């Protein structure tokens, strides 16, 4: 990677991330009173995410020039999803009830209404944000943010084309997207570490979640074994062979739909990453009904979680908090937008007595998509990661439609 950063070799950068992860896990399980007190307030997962961002912020590693996130999201993430999902109890997940889906849709509506509200409110501080209809109009740039925060990268690109978004405002909004979404994810991870206290205060009904967690723990207690070399190689074989097949199929399906059915871009069907996630999720679910699911007893989800933490570190490597100072007014728009989304979700969660888990995962399935929704879900319990994946796939399907609707509202206010 060509960059002015101190470390320009991805292998060295990966070594730094591995050292950070090792340090966090070593200290988080330390009996020393200092570390026990420290991790009482700061979740380990949050540190795995925040410390790599310091490498990027202080110019040690250039996260955007590095290919580590691309490798982690395209190779480790699909393998991780397969290994997490193959042991899933689909009946128990469906038994979680409608509240998880209600909170997901609440998150979507929060993004759709939050954008126009944020633009209107911040325009009182800076009136130049509205009244412009050119390619670099703020409202146009915000449509791409809506696409990213409801679906993902494919939906963001679709909004750029649909609303003729100029390159300058698009690059600003990409930066806003990365930083505001990452700050919100950090907040969710912190809240996840306090889930029991928060649910107790709100009176949320967590029985269905506890039943699912108890079933997984019972399975582990009855079947867990020390993994043999054969077990570990089978886990690696299943994870990466299905990832390889999914890439093969996605490389065919994405361009096929783009060439023959270009209108399906509205559904993200022209995106290779969309197909990658859908295929590994589908195969993982299919395998959960076969004897392959017993790889969980040998630690399939533990291997998957290790992959997930590497992904978390590479996501953190993209964050540069100093960028907020470059164009503060746009970050204010993004932060107000996220606060409207969060406020709306907390209000509905309170009204329907939904557990924090549904709020956090419903939000991240919108804002972060398949790359980070399982991370937030797994922060509550590894057994819950598939819920994040399934909701994120739903977000991809809805993303373009709802972002287009948000764009219509933004145009009314901003043009």
Secondary structure as GFF3:
##gff-version 3
##sequence-region A 1 415
A	DSSP	alpha_helix	10	28	.	.	.	ID=ss1
A	DSSP	alpha_helix	33	41	.	.	.	ID=ss2
A	DSSP	alpha_helix	44	57	.	.	.	ID=ss3
A	DSSP	alpha_helix	68	71	.	.	.	ID=ss4
A	DSSP	pi_helix	72	76	.	.	.	ID=ss5
A	DSSP	alpha_helix	77	85	.	.	.	ID=ss6
A	DSSP	alpha_helix	90	94	.	.	.	ID=ss7
A	DSSP	alpha_helix	99	123	.	.	.	ID=ss8
A	DSSP	three_ten_helix	127	129	.	.	.	ID=ss9
A	DSSP	alpha_helix	138	150	.	.	.	ID=ss10
A	DSSP	alpha_helix	153	162	.	.	.	ID=ss11
A	DSSP	alpha_helix	167	192	.	.	.	ID=ss12
A	DSSP	alpha_helix	195	202	.	.	.	ID=ss13
A	DSSP	alpha_helix	207	223	.	.	.	ID=ss14
A	DSSP	alpha_helix	229	260	.	.	.	ID=ss15
A	DSSP	three_ten_helix	262	267	.	.	.	ID=ss16
A	DSSP	alpha_helix	272	287	.	.	.	ID=ss17
A	DSSP	three_ten_helix	291	298	.	.	.	ID=ss18
A	DSSP	alpha_helix	300	316	.	.	.	ID=ss19
A	DSSP	three_ten_helix	321	325	.	.	.	ID=ss20
A	DSSP	alpha_helix	328	351	.	.	.	ID=ss21
A	DSSP	alpha_helix	356	367	.	.	.	ID=ss22
A	DSSP	three_ten_helix	369	371	.	.	.	ID=ss23
A	DSSP	alpha_helix	373	380	.	.	.	ID=ss24
A	DSSP	three_ten_helix	382	384	.	.	.	ID=ss25
A	DSSP	alpha_helix	385	414	.	.	.	ID=ss26
###
